[in-house]
Amino acid sequence: MTLPVNNVADPASPQPNSKRERLERRRSVAKWGMVAAMGALVVTGYFRRTPTARLAHIAAGAALLGLSYWHQTLYTNDPRRSL
């Protein structure tokens, strides 16, 4: 195994190399998290009569709000975006 030269990681490395790649990964995680939370809201919405499902529905809604806020903050001050 050879070590990276000049702090350049192996292209097959699962770790993002640059700030831009880390930002893109965070954006992707936020989007997939919102998809999962929305799916949980839909599923638990059908079973809200049970106390457990009602609590899960509320938790999924709170998660969706938090993930939406995080997603929005990841796009604030985007250098690619011009006004």
PDB file with SEQRES, HELIX, SHEET and CRYST1 records, atoms N, CA, C and O in Angstrom:
SEQRES   1 A   83  MET THR LEU PRO VAL ASN ASN VAL ALA ASP PRO ALA SER          
SEQRES   2 A   83  PRO GLN PRO ASN SER LYS ARG GLU ARG LEU GLU ARG ARG          
SEQRES   3 A   83  ARG SER VAL ALA LYS TRP GLY MET VAL ALA ALA MET GLY          
SEQRES   4 A   83  ALA LEU VAL VAL THR GLY TYR PHE ARG ARG THR PRO THR          
SEQRES   5 A   83  ALA ARG LEU ALA HIS ILE ALA ALA GLY ALA ALA LEU LEU          
SEQRES   6 A   83  GLY LEU SER TYR TRP HIS GLN THR LEU TYR THR ASN ASP          
SEQRES   7 A   83  PRO ARG ARG SER LEU                                          
HELIX    1 AA1 LYS A   19  TYR A   46  1                                  28    
HELIX    2 AA2 PRO A   51  LEU A   74  1                                  24    
CRYST1    1.000    1.000    1.000  90.00  90.00  90.00 P 1           1          
ATOM      1  N   MET A   1       0.846  -1.186   0.000  1.00  0.00           N  
ATOM      2  CA  MET A   1       0.000   0.000   0.000  1.00  0.00           C  
ATOM      3  C   MET A   1       0.884   1.240   0.000  1.00  0.00           C  
ATOM      4  O   MET A   1       1.813   1.344   0.801  1.00  0.00           O  
ATOM      5  N   THR A   2       0.602   2.158  -0.877  1.00  0.00           N  
ATOM      6  CA  THR A   2       1.372   3.395  -0.939  1.00  0.00           C  
ATOM      7  C   THR A   2       0.565   4.530  -0.328  1.00  0.00           C  
ATOM      8  O   THR A   2      -0.664   4.551  -0.388  1.00  0.00           O  
ATOM      9  N   LEU A   3       1.273   5.448   0.245  1.00  0.00           N  
ATOM     10  CA  LEU A   3       0.625   6.609   0.844  1.00  0.00           C  
ATOM     11  C   LEU A   3       0.390   7.668  -0.222  1.00  0.00           C  
ATOM     12  O   LEU A   3       1.143   7.749  -1.193  1.00  0.00           O  
ATOM     13  N   PRO A   4      -0.660   8.489  -0.050  1.00  0.00           N  
ATOM     14  CA  PRO A   4      -0.904   9.548  -1.028  1.00  0.00           C  
ATOM     15  C   PRO A   4       0.218  10.574  -1.019  1.00  0.00           C  
ATOM     16  O   PRO A   4       0.805  10.861   0.024  1.00  0.00           O  
ATOM     17  N   VAL A   5       0.505  11.116  -2.180  1.00  0.00           N  
ATOM     18  CA  VAL A   5       1.545  12.117  -2.330  1.00  0.00           C  
ATOM     19  C   VAL A   5       0.876  13.495  -2.391  1.00  0.00           C  
ATOM     20  O   VAL A   5      -0.132  13.679  -3.072  1.00  0.00           O  
ATOM     21  N   ASN A   6       1.449  14.446  -1.676  1.00  0.00           N  
ATOM     22  CA  ASN A   6       0.939  15.828  -1.665  1.00  0.00           C  
ATOM     23  C   ASN A   6      -0.516  15.908  -1.213  1.00  0.00           C  
ATOM     24  O   ASN A   6      -1.288  16.707  -1.742  1.00  0.00           O  
ATOM     25  N   ASN A   7      -0.890  15.086  -0.242  1.00  0.00           N  
ATOM     26  CA  ASN A   7      -2.239  15.080   0.323  1.00  0.00           C  
ATOM     27  C   ASN A   7      -3.329  14.810  -0.712  1.00  0.00           C  
ATOM     28  O   ASN A   7      -4.471  15.235  -0.535  1.00  0.00           O  
ATOM     29  N   VAL A   8      -2.987  14.114  -1.780  1.00  0.00           N  
ATOM     30  CA  VAL A   8      -3.975  13.745  -2.790  1.00  0.00           C  
ATOM     31  C   VAL A   8      -4.370  12.307  -2.515  1.00  0.00           C  
ATOM     32  O   VAL A   8      -3.534  11.405  -2.580  1.00  0.00           O  
ATOM     33  N   ALA A   9      -5.630  12.091  -2.210  1.00  0.00           N  
ATOM     34  CA  ALA A   9      -6.095  10.754  -1.855  1.00  0.00           C  
ATOM     35  C   ALA A   9      -6.325   9.910  -3.099  1.00  0.00           C  
ATOM     36  O   ALA A   9      -6.411  10.421  -4.216  1.00  0.00           O  
ATOM     37  N   ASP A  10      -6.420   8.641  -2.883  1.00  0.00           N  
ATOM     38  CA  ASP A  10      -6.678   7.681  -3.952  1.00  0.00           C  
ATOM     39  C   ASP A  10      -8.071   7.930  -4.525  1.00  0.00           C  
ATOM     40  O   ASP A  10      -9.008   8.130  -3.752  1.00  0.00           O  
ATOM     41  N   PRO A  11      -8.248   7.927  -5.855  1.00  0.00           N  
ATOM     42  CA  PRO A  11      -9.567   8.171  -6.441  1.00  0.00           C  
ATOM     43  C   PRO A  11     -10.615   7.136  -6.017  1.00  0.00           C  
ATOM     44  O   PRO A  11     -11.811   7.426  -6.037  1.00  0.00           O  
ATOM     45  N   ALA A  12     -10.181   5.947  -5.637  1.00  0.00           N  
ATOM     46  CA  ALA A  12     -11.123   4.916  -5.206  1.00  0.00           C  
ATOM     47  C   ALA A  12     -11.503   5.070  -3.739  1.00  0.00           C  
ATOM     48  O   ALA A  12     -12.288   4.278  -3.217  1.00  0.00           O  
ATOM     49  N   SER A  13     -10.967   6.061  -3.082  1.00  0.00           N  
ATOM     50  CA  SER A  13     -11.227   6.292  -1.664  1.00  0.00           C  
ATOM     51  C   SER A  13     -12.680   6.717  -1.453  1.00  0.00           C  
ATOM     52  O   SER A  13     -13.199   7.537  -2.209  1.00  0.00           O  
ATOM     53  N   PRO A  14     -13.343   6.164  -0.426  1.00  0.00           N  
ATOM     54  CA  PRO A  14     -14.729   6.562  -0.165  1.00  0.00           C  
ATOM     55  C   PRO A  14     -14.851   7.940   0.467  1.00  0.00           C  
ATOM     56  O   PRO A  14     -15.944   8.506   0.504  1.00  0.00           O  
ATOM     57  N   GLN A  15     -13.757   8.487   0.962  1.00  0.00           N  
ATOM     58  CA  GLN A  15     -13.782   9.796   1.600  1.00  0.00           C  
ATOM     59  C   GLN A  15     -13.735  10.902   0.550  1.00  0.00           C  
ATOM     60  O   GLN A  15     -12.944  10.815  -0.389  1.00  0.00           O  
ATOM     61  N   PRO A  16     -14.570  11.948   0.686  1.00  0.00           N  
ATOM     62  CA  PRO A  16     -14.482  13.078  -0.245  1.00  0.00           C  
ATOM     63  C   PRO A  16     -13.160  13.823  -0.055  1.00  0.00           C  
ATOM     64  O   PRO A  16     -12.644  13.916   1.059  1.00  0.00           O  
ATOM     65  N   ASN A  17     -12.623  14.349  -1.147  1.00  0.00           N  
ATOM     66  CA  ASN A  17     -11.310  14.980  -1.107  1.00  0.00           C  
ATOM     67  C   ASN A  17     -11.366  16.475  -0.867  1.00  0.00           C  
ATOM     68  O   ASN A  17     -10.559  17.003  -0.102  1.00  0.00           O  
ATOM     69  N   SER A  18     -12.278  17.157  -1.486  1.00  0.00           N  
ATOM     70  CA  SER A  18     -12.282  18.610  -1.419  1.00  0.00           C  
ATOM     71  C   SER A  18     -13.489  19.120  -0.645  1.00  0.00           C  
ATOM     72  O   SER A  18     -14.419  18.374  -0.340  1.00  0.00           O  
ATOM     73  N   LYS A  19     -13.448  20.394  -0.340  1.00  0.00           N  
ATOM     74  CA  LYS A  19     -14.590  21.014   0.345  1.00  0.00           C  
ATOM     75  C   LYS A  19     -15.839  20.910  -0.513  1.00  0.00           C  
ATOM     76  O   LYS A  19     -16.939  20.700  -0.001  1.00  0.00           O  
ATOM     77  N   ARG A  20     -15.664  21.057  -1.816  1.00  0.00           N  
ATOM     78  CA  ARG A  20     -16.801  20.994  -2.734  1.00  0.00           C  
ATOM     79  C   ARG A  20     -17.447  19.608  -2.717  1.00  0.00           C  
ATOM     80  O   ARG A  20     -18.672  19.487  -2.718  1.00  0.00           O  
ATOM     81  N   GLU A  21     -16.624  18.574  -2.702  1.00  0.00           N  
ATOM     82  CA  GLU A  21     -17.151  17.208  -2.665  1.00  0.00           C  
ATOM     83  C   GLU A  21     -17.854  16.935  -1.342  1.00  0.00           C  
ATOM     84  O   GLU A  21     -18.891  16.273  -1.312  1.00  0.00           O  
ATOM     85  N   ARG A  22     -17.289  17.448  -0.240  1.00  0.00           N  
ATOM     86  CA  ARG A  22     -17.951  17.269   1.062  1.00  0.00           C  
ATOM     87  C   ARG A  22     -19.299  17.981   1.079  1.00  0.00           C  
ATOM     88  O   ARG A  22     -20.269  17.459   1.628  1.00  0.00           O  
ATOM     89  N   LEU A  23     -19.364  19.172   0.481  1.00  0.00           N  
ATOM     90  CA  LEU A  23     -20.619  19.909   0.414  1.00  0.00           C  
ATOM     91  C   LEU A  23     -21.645  19.146  -0.424  1.00  0.00           C  
ATOM     92  O   LEU A  23     -22.810  19.044  -0.041  1.00  0.00           O  
ATOM     93  N   GLU A  24     -21.215  18.614  -1.559  1.00  0.00           N  
ATOM     94  CA  GLU A  24     -22.123  17.843  -2.406  1.00  0.00           C  
ATOM     95  C   GLU A  24     -22.625  16.593  -1.678  1.00  0.00           C  
ATOM     96  O   GLU A  24     -23.792  16.223  -1.808  1.00  0.00           O  
ATOM     97  N   ARG A  25     -21.742  15.945  -0.914  1.00  0.00           N  
ATOM     98  CA  ARG A  25     -22.155  14.760  -0.158  1.00  0.00           C  
ATOM     99  C   ARG A  25     -23.173  15.140   0.912  1.00  0.00           C  
ATOM    100  O   ARG A  25     -24.164  14.434   1.096  1.00  0.00           O  
ATOM    101  N   ARG A  26     -22.944  16.239   1.614  1.00  0.00           N  
ATOM    102  CA  ARG A  26     -23.895  16.685   2.642  1.00  0.00           C  
ATOM    103  C   ARG A  26     -25.250  17.020   2.022  1.00  0.00           C  
ATOM    104  O   ARG A  26     -26.298  16.702   2.586  1.00  0.00           O  
ATOM    105  N   ARG A  27     -25.217  17.664   0.858  1.00  0.00           N  
ATOM    106  CA  ARG A  27     -26.470  17.977   0.172  1.00  0.00           C  
ATOM    107  C   ARG A  27     -27.221  16.702  -0.192  1.00  0.00           C  
ATOM    108  O   ARG A  27     -28.441  16.626  -0.042  1.00  0.00           O  
ATOM    109  N   SER A  28     -26.498  15.718  -0.663  1.00  0.00           N  
ATOM    110  CA  SER A  28     -27.117  14.450  -1.034  1.00  0.00           C  
ATOM    111  C   SER A  28     -27.703  13.751   0.192  1.00  0.00           C  
ATOM    112  O   SER A  28     -28.810  13.215   0.135  1.00  0.00           O  
ATOM    113  N   VAL A  29     -26.965  13.757   1.288  1.00  0.00           N  
ATOM    114  CA  VAL A  29     -27.454  13.134   2.526  1.00  0.00           C  
ATOM    115  C   VAL A  29     -28.710  13.849   3.011  1.00  0.00           C  
ATOM    116  O   VAL A  29     -29.657  13.200   3.455  1.00  0.00           O  
ATOM    117  N   ALA A  30     -28.729  15.169   2.933  1.00  0.00           N  
ATOM    118  CA  ALA A  30     -29.905  15.929   3.360  1.00  0.00           C  
ATOM    119  C   ALA A  30     -31.114  15.594   2.493  1.00  0.00           C  
ATOM    120  O   ALA A  30     -32.222  15.435   3.004  1.00  0.00           O  
ATOM    121  N   LYS A  31     -30.904  15.488   1.186  1.00  0.00           N  
ATOM    122  CA  LYS A  31     -32.015  15.166   0.291  1.00  0.00           C  
ATOM    123  C   LYS A  31     -32.556  13.768   0.559  1.00  0.00           C  
ATOM    124  O   LYS A  31     -33.769  13.577   0.639  1.00  0.00           O  
ATOM    125  N   TRP A  32     -31.658  12.783   0.700  1.00  0.00           N  
ATOM    126  CA  TRP A  32     -32.117  11.417   0.962  1.00  0.00           C  
ATOM    127  C   TRP A  32     -32.770  11.317   2.343  1.00  0.00           C  
ATOM    128  O   TRP A  32     -33.708  10.542   2.530  1.00  0.00           O  
ATOM    129  N   GLY A  33     -32.287  12.087   3.292  1.00  0.00           N  
ATOM    130  CA  GLY A  33     -32.921  12.111   4.609  1.00  0.00           C  
ATOM    131  C   GLY A  33     -34.334  12.655   4.541  1.00  0.00           C  
ATOM    132  O   GLY A  33     -35.236  12.146   5.206  1.00  0.00           O  
ATOM    133  N   MET A  34     -34.528  13.697   3.730  1.00  0.00           N  
ATOM    134  CA  MET A  34     -35.876  14.244   3.562  1.00  0.00           C  
ATOM    135  C   MET A  34     -36.795  13.235   2.881  1.00  0.00           C  
ATOM    136  O   MET A  34     -37.971  13.130   3.230  1.00  0.00           O  
ATOM    137  N   VAL A  35     -36.266  12.497   1.917  1.00  0.00           N  
ATOM    138  CA  VAL A  35     -37.068  11.463   1.243  1.00  0.00           C  
ATOM    139  C   VAL A  35     -37.491  10.399   2.246  1.00  0.00           C  
ATOM    140  O   VAL A  35     -38.648   9.977   2.255  1.00  0.00           O  
ATOM    141  N   ALA A  36     -36.559   9.964   3.093  1.00  0.00           N  
ATOM    142  CA  ALA A  36     -36.880   8.938   4.092  1.00  0.00           C  
ATOM    143  C   ALA A  36     -37.904   9.455   5.107  1.00  0.00           C  
ATOM    144  O   ALA A  36     -38.829   8.734   5.481  1.00  0.00           O  
ATOM    145  N   ALA A  37     -37.735  10.696   5.547  1.00  0.00           N  
ATOM    146  CA  ALA A  37     -38.677  11.266   6.513  1.00  0.00           C  
ATOM    147  C   ALA A  37     -40.068  11.417   5.897  1.00  0.00           C  
ATOM    148  O   ALA A  37     -41.072  11.164   6.563  1.00  0.00           O  
ATOM    149  N   MET A  38     -40.129  11.829   4.631  1.00  0.00           N  
ATOM    150  CA  MET A  38     -41.425  11.950   3.966  1.00  0.00           C  
ATOM    151  C   MET A  38     -42.076  10.590   3.811  1.00  0.00           C  
ATOM    152  O   MET A  38     -43.286  10.458   3.994  1.00  0.00           O  
ATOM    153  N   GLY A  39     -41.290   9.577   3.475  1.00  0.00           N  
ATOM    154  CA  GLY A  39     -41.829   8.220   3.381  1.00  0.00           C  
ATOM    155  C   GLY A  39     -42.357   7.737   4.717  1.00  0.00           C  
ATOM    156  O   GLY A  39     -43.414   7.109   4.777  1.00  0.00           O  
ATOM    157  N   ALA A  40     -41.633   8.022   5.789  1.00  0.00           N  
ATOM    158  CA  ALA A  40     -42.091   7.640   7.124  1.00  0.00           C  
ATOM    159  C   ALA A  40     -43.377   8.380   7.487  1.00  0.00           C  
ATOM    160  O   ALA A  40     -44.253   7.809   8.137  1.00  0.00           O  
ATOM    161  N   LEU A  41     -43.499   9.624   7.081  1.00  0.00           N  
ATOM    162  CA  LEU A  41     -44.733  10.379   7.335  1.00  0.00           C  
ATOM    163  C   LEU A  41     -45.924   9.747   6.614  1.00  0.00           C  
ATOM    164  O   LEU A  41     -47.013   9.636   7.177  1.00  0.00           O  
ATOM    165  N   VAL A  42     -45.709   9.344   5.390  1.00  0.00           N  
ATOM    166  CA  VAL A  42     -46.799   8.726   4.621  1.00  0.00           C  
ATOM    167  C   VAL A  42     -47.218   7.415   5.257  1.00  0.00           C  
ATOM    168  O   VAL A  42     -48.409   7.168   5.447  1.00  0.00           O  
ATOM    169  N   VAL A  43     -46.255   6.574   5.586  1.00  0.00           N  
ATOM    170  CA  VAL A  43     -46.564   5.262   6.155  1.00  0.00           C  
ATOM    171  C   VAL A  43     -47.241   5.404   7.508  1.00  0.00           C  
ATOM    172  O   VAL A  43     -48.260   4.760   7.763  1.00  0.00           O  
ATOM    173  N   THR A  44     -46.687   6.240   8.379  1.00  0.00           N  
ATOM    174  CA  THR A  44     -47.277   6.377   9.716  1.00  0.00           C  
ATOM    175  C   THR A  44     -48.593   7.148   9.672  1.00  0.00           C  
ATOM    176  O   THR A  44     -49.386   7.058  10.610  1.00  0.00           O  
ATOM    177  N   GLY A  45     -48.837   7.890   8.619  1.00  0.00           N  
ATOM    178  CA  GLY A  45     -50.107   8.600   8.482  1.00  0.00           C  
ATOM    179  C   GLY A  45     -51.286   7.655   8.358  1.00  0.00           C  
ATOM    180  O   GLY A  45     -52.400   7.991   8.760  1.00  0.00           O  
ATOM    181  N   TYR A  46     -51.049   6.477   7.805  1.00  0.00           N  
ATOM    182  CA  TYR A  46     -52.121   5.489   7.668  1.00  0.00           C  
ATOM    183  C   TYR A  46     -52.429   4.776   8.979  1.00  0.00           C  
ATOM    184  O   TYR A  46     -53.517   4.224   9.145  1.00  0.00           O  
ATOM    185  N   PHE A  47     -51.482   4.783   9.904  1.00  0.00           N  
ATOM    186  CA  PHE A  47     -51.649   4.024  11.146  1.00  0.00           C  
ATOM    187  C   PHE A  47     -51.652   4.929  12.376  1.00  0.00           C  
ATOM    188  O   PHE A  47     -51.167   4.523  13.431  1.00  0.00           O  
ATOM    189  N   ARG A  48     -52.180   6.127  12.265  1.00  0.00           N  
ATOM    190  CA  ARG A  48     -52.127   7.077  13.380  1.00  0.00           C  
ATOM    191  C   ARG A  48     -53.048   6.714  14.538  1.00  0.00           C  
ATOM    192  O   ARG A  48     -53.030   7.400  15.560  1.00  0.00           O  
ATOM    193  N   ARG A  49     -53.833   5.686  14.418  1.00  0.00           N  
ATOM    194  CA  ARG A  49     -54.742   5.335  15.520  1.00  0.00           C  
ATOM    195  C   ARG A  49     -53.996   4.729  16.699  1.00  0.00           C  
ATOM    196  O   ARG A  49     -54.450   4.832  17.838  1.00  0.00           O  
ATOM    197  N   THR A  50     -52.871   4.108  16.440  1.00  0.00           N  
ATOM    198  CA  THR A  50     -52.097   3.520  17.545  1.00  0.00           C  
ATOM    199  C   THR A  50     -51.169   4.572  18.138  1.00  0.00           C  
ATOM    200  O   THR A  50     -50.659   5.422  17.408  1.00  0.00           O  
ATOM    201  N   PRO A  51     -50.944   4.531  19.429  1.00  0.00           N  
ATOM    202  CA  PRO A  51     -50.080   5.543  20.068  1.00  0.00           C  
ATOM    203  C   PRO A  51     -48.636   5.515  19.543  1.00  0.00           C  
ATOM    204  O   PRO A  51     -48.002   6.562  19.414  1.00  0.00           O  
ATOM    205  N   THR A  52     -48.125   4.333  19.245  1.00  0.00           N  
ATOM    206  CA  THR A  52     -46.756   4.234  18.745  1.00  0.00           C  
ATOM    207  C   THR A  52     -46.623   4.886  17.373  1.00  0.00           C  
ATOM    208  O   THR A  52     -45.667   5.619  17.116  1.00  0.00           O  
ATOM    209  N   ALA A  53     -47.580   4.617  16.503  1.00  0.00           N  
ATOM    210  CA  ALA A  53     -47.542   5.195  15.165  1.00  0.00           C  
ATOM    211  C   ALA A  53     -47.740   6.713  15.230  1.00  0.00           C  
ATOM    212  O   ALA A  53     -47.140   7.452  14.450  1.00  0.00           O  
ATOM    213  N   ARG A  54     -48.563   7.168  16.142  1.00  0.00           N  
ATOM    214  CA  ARG A  54     -48.768   8.610  16.296  1.00  0.00           C  
ATOM    215  C   ARG A  54     -47.471   9.292  16.720  1.00  0.00           C  
ATOM    216  O   ARG A  54     -47.124  10.352  16.200  1.00  0.00           O  
ATOM    217  N   LEU A  55     -46.753   8.679  17.670  1.00  0.00           N  
ATOM    218  CA  LEU A  55     -45.480   9.218  18.116  1.00  0.00           C  
ATOM    219  C   LEU A  55     -44.447   9.172  16.978  1.00  0.00           C  
ATOM    220  O   LEU A  55     -43.676  10.114  16.799  1.00  0.00           O  
ATOM    221  N   ALA A  56     -44.439   8.084  16.221  1.00  0.00           N  
ATOM    222  CA  ALA A  56     -43.520   7.980  15.084  1.00  0.00           C  
ATOM    223  C   ALA A  56     -43.854   9.023  14.022  1.00  0.00           C  
ATOM    224  O   ALA A  56     -42.955   9.570  13.383  1.00  0.00           O  
ATOM    225  N   HIS A  57     -45.139   9.297  13.833  1.00  0.00           N  
ATOM    226  CA  HIS A  57     -45.560  10.300  12.854  1.00  0.00           C  
ATOM    227  C   HIS A  57     -45.069  11.695  13.251  1.00  0.00           C  
ATOM    228  O   HIS A  57     -44.604  12.464  12.409  1.00  0.00           O  
ATOM    229  N   ILE A  58     -45.179  12.001  14.519  1.00  0.00           N  
ATOM    230  CA  ILE A  58     -44.707  13.293  15.020  1.00  0.00           C  
ATOM    231  C   ILE A  58     -43.186  13.382  14.899  1.00  0.00           C  
ATOM    232  O   ILE A  58     -42.655  14.421  14.505  1.00  0.00           O  
ATOM    233  N   ALA A  59     -42.484  12.301  15.234  1.00  0.00           N  
ATOM    234  CA  ALA A  59     -41.020  12.289  15.130  1.00  0.00           C  
ATOM    235  C   ALA A  59     -40.574  12.434  13.673  1.00  0.00           C  
ATOM    236  O   ALA A  59     -39.607  13.142  13.393  1.00  0.00           O  
ATOM    237  N   ALA A  60     -41.262  11.776  12.753  1.00  0.00           N  
ATOM    238  CA  ALA A  60     -40.909  11.885  11.332  1.00  0.00           C  
ATOM    239  C   ALA A  60     -41.155  13.303  10.827  1.00  0.00           C  
ATOM    240  O   ALA A  60     -40.384  13.817  10.017  1.00  0.00           O  
ATOM    241  N   GLY A  61     -42.216  13.931  11.298  1.00  0.00           N  
ATOM    242  CA  GLY A  61     -42.480  15.321  10.912  1.00  0.00           C  
ATOM    243  C   GLY A  61     -41.407  16.258  11.429  1.00  0.00           C  
ATOM    244  O   GLY A  61     -40.969  17.158  10.712  1.00  0.00           O  
ATOM    245  N   ALA A  62     -40.978  16.055  12.669  1.00  0.00           N  
ATOM    246  CA  ALA A  62     -39.909  16.881  13.230  1.00  0.00           C  
ATOM    247  C   ALA A  62     -38.599  16.648  12.475  1.00  0.00           C  
ATOM    248  O   ALA A  62     -37.842  17.587  12.230  1.00  0.00           O  
ATOM    249  N   ALA A  63     -38.339  15.395  12.110  1.00  0.00           N  
ATOM    250  CA  ALA A  63     -37.131  15.085  11.339  1.00  0.00           C  
ATOM    251  C   ALA A  63     -37.176  15.760   9.977  1.00  0.00           C  
ATOM    252  O   ALA A  63     -36.164  16.281   9.508  1.00  0.00           O  
ATOM    253  N   LEU A  64     -38.334  15.756   9.342  1.00  0.00           N  
ATOM    254  CA  LEU A  64     -38.470  16.404   8.038  1.00  0.00           C  
ATOM    255  C   LEU A  64     -38.210  17.907   8.149  1.00  0.00           C  
ATOM    256  O   LEU A  64     -37.544  18.487   7.291  1.00  0.00           O  
ATOM    257  N   LEU A  65     -38.728  18.531   9.193  1.00  0.00           N  
ATOM    258  CA  LEU A  65     -38.475  19.957   9.399  1.00  0.00           C  
ATOM    259  C   LEU A  65     -36.991  20.233   9.614  1.00  0.00           C  
ATOM    260  O   LEU A  65     -36.438  21.164   9.029  1.00  0.00           O  
ATOM    261  N   GLY A  66     -36.349  19.427  10.451  1.00  0.00           N  
ATOM    262  CA  GLY A  66     -34.928  19.615  10.710  1.00  0.00           C  
ATOM    263  C   GLY A  66     -34.068  19.399   9.474  1.00  0.00           C  
ATOM    264  O   GLY A  66     -33.145  20.169   9.208  1.00  0.00           O  
ATOM    265  N   LEU A  67     -34.373  18.353   8.725  1.00  0.00           N  
ATOM    266  CA  LEU A  67     -33.618  18.069   7.509  1.00  0.00           C  
ATOM    267  C   LEU A  67     -33.848  19.144   6.445  1.00  0.00           C  
ATOM    268  O   LEU A  67     -32.936  19.494   5.697  1.00  0.00           O  
ATOM    269  N   SER A  68     -35.060  19.655   6.387  1.00  0.00           N  
ATOM    270  CA  SER A  68     -35.341  20.734   5.429  1.00  0.00           C  
ATOM    271  C   SER A  68     -34.546  21.990   5.766  1.00  0.00           C  
ATOM    272  O   SER A  68     -34.023  22.663   4.878  1.00  0.00           O  
ATOM    273  N   TYR A  69     -34.460  22.296   7.050  1.00  0.00           N  
ATOM    274  CA  TYR A  69     -33.671  23.451   7.472  1.00  0.00           C  
ATOM    275  C   TYR A  69     -32.195  23.242   7.141  1.00  0.00           C  
ATOM    276  O   TYR A  69     -31.533  24.148   6.636  1.00  0.00           O  
ATOM    277  N   TRP A  70     -31.681  22.040   7.429  1.00  0.00           N  
ATOM    278  CA  TRP A  70     -30.282  21.735   7.131  1.00  0.00           C  
ATOM    279  C   TRP A  70     -30.027  21.838   5.625  1.00  0.00           C  
ATOM    280  O   TRP A  70     -29.012  22.389   5.198  1.00  0.00           O  
ATOM    281  N   HIS A  71     -30.940  21.310   4.837  1.00  0.00           N  
ATOM    282  CA  HIS A  71     -30.819  21.362   3.377  1.00  0.00           C  
ATOM    283  C   HIS A  71     -30.754  22.819   2.904  1.00  0.00           C  
ATOM    284  O   HIS A  71     -29.940  23.158   2.045  1.00  0.00           O  
ATOM    285  N   GLN A  72     -31.599  23.665   3.455  1.00  0.00           N  
ATOM    286  CA  GLN A  72     -31.616  25.075   3.073  1.00  0.00           C  
ATOM    287  C   GLN A  72     -30.303  25.762   3.430  1.00  0.00           C  
ATOM    288  O   GLN A  72     -29.787  26.560   2.647  1.00  0.00           O  
ATOM    289  N   THR A  73     -29.759  25.458   4.607  1.00  0.00           N  
ATOM    290  CA  THR A  73     -28.507  26.099   5.007  1.00  0.00           C  
ATOM    291  C   THR A  73     -27.332  25.653   4.150  1.00  0.00           C  
ATOM    292  O   THR A  73     -26.349  26.383   4.026  1.00  0.00           O  
ATOM    293  N   LEU A  74     -27.416  24.476   3.561  1.00  0.00           N  
ATOM    294  CA  LEU A  74     -26.333  24.005   2.693  1.00  0.00           C  
ATOM    295  C   LEU A  74     -26.288  24.768   1.372  1.00  0.00           C  
ATOM    296  O   LEU A  74     -25.257  24.778   0.700  1.00  0.00           O  
ATOM    297  N   TYR A  75     -27.381  25.400   0.998  1.00  0.00           N  
ATOM    298  CA  TYR A  75     -27.420  26.157  -0.245  1.00  0.00           C  
ATOM    299  C   TYR A  75     -27.252  27.654  -0.027  1.00  0.00           C  
ATOM    300  O   TYR A  75     -27.262  28.409  -0.999  1.00  0.00           O  
ATOM    301  N   THR A  76     -27.099  28.108   1.202  1.00  0.00           N  
ATOM    302  CA  THR A  76     -26.902  29.525   1.490  1.00  0.00           C  
ATOM    303  C   THR A  76     -25.493  29.924   1.095  1.00  0.00           C  
ATOM    304  O   THR A  76     -24.542  29.194   1.376  1.00  0.00           O  
ATOM    305  N   ASN A  77     -25.344  31.060   0.454  1.00  0.00           N  
ATOM    306  CA  ASN A  77     -24.058  31.588   0.004  1.00  0.00           C  
ATOM    307  C   ASN A  77     -23.344  30.650  -0.953  1.00  0.00           C  
ATOM    308  O   ASN A  77     -22.134  30.453  -0.843  1.00  0.00           O  
ATOM    309  N   ASP A  78     -24.070  30.080  -1.875  1.00  0.00           N  
ATOM    310  CA  ASP A  78     -23.493  29.194  -2.875  1.00  0.00           C  
ATOM    311  C   ASP A  78     -22.754  30.026  -3.914  1.00  0.00           C  
ATOM    312  O   ASP A  78     -23.362  30.872  -4.569  1.00  0.00           O  
ATOM    313  N   PRO A  79     -21.443  29.799  -4.078  1.00  0.00           N  
ATOM    314  CA  PRO A  79     -20.693  30.616  -5.047  1.00  0.00           C  
ATOM    315  C   PRO A  79     -21.101  30.388  -6.488  1.00  0.00           C  
ATOM    316  O   PRO A  79     -20.872  31.257  -7.330  1.00  0.00           O  
ATOM    317  N   ARG A  80     -21.705  29.235  -6.802  1.00  0.00           N  
ATOM    318  CA  ARG A  80     -22.143  28.968  -8.180  1.00  0.00           C  
ATOM    319  C   ARG A  80     -23.362  29.791  -8.548  1.00  0.00           C  
ATOM    320  O   ARG A  80     -23.600  30.076  -9.722  1.00  0.00           O  
ATOM    321  N   ARG A  81     -24.124  30.167  -7.554  1.00  0.00           N  
ATOM    322  CA  ARG A  81     -25.380  30.862  -7.794  1.00  0.00           C  
ATOM    323  C   ARG A  81     -25.118  32.361  -7.949  1.00  0.00           C  
ATOM    324  O   ARG A  81     -24.510  32.983  -7.078  1.00  0.00           O  
ATOM    325  N   SER A  82     -25.571  32.924  -9.039  1.00  0.00           N  
ATOM    326  CA  SER A  82     -25.395  34.365  -9.236  1.00  0.00           C  
ATOM    327  C   SER A  82     -26.763  35.032  -9.239  1.00  0.00           C  
ATOM    328  O   SER A  82     -27.745  34.473  -9.726  1.00  0.00           O  
ATOM    329  N   LEU A  83     -26.804  36.224  -8.694  1.00  0.00           N  
ATOM    330  CA  LEU A  83     -28.083  36.947  -8.624  1.00  0.00           C  
ATOM    331  C   LEU A  83     -28.301  37.786  -9.826  1.00  0.00           C  
ATOM    332  O   LEU A  83     -29.326  38.461  -9.930  1.00  0.00           O  
TER     333      LEU A  83                                                      
END                                                                             
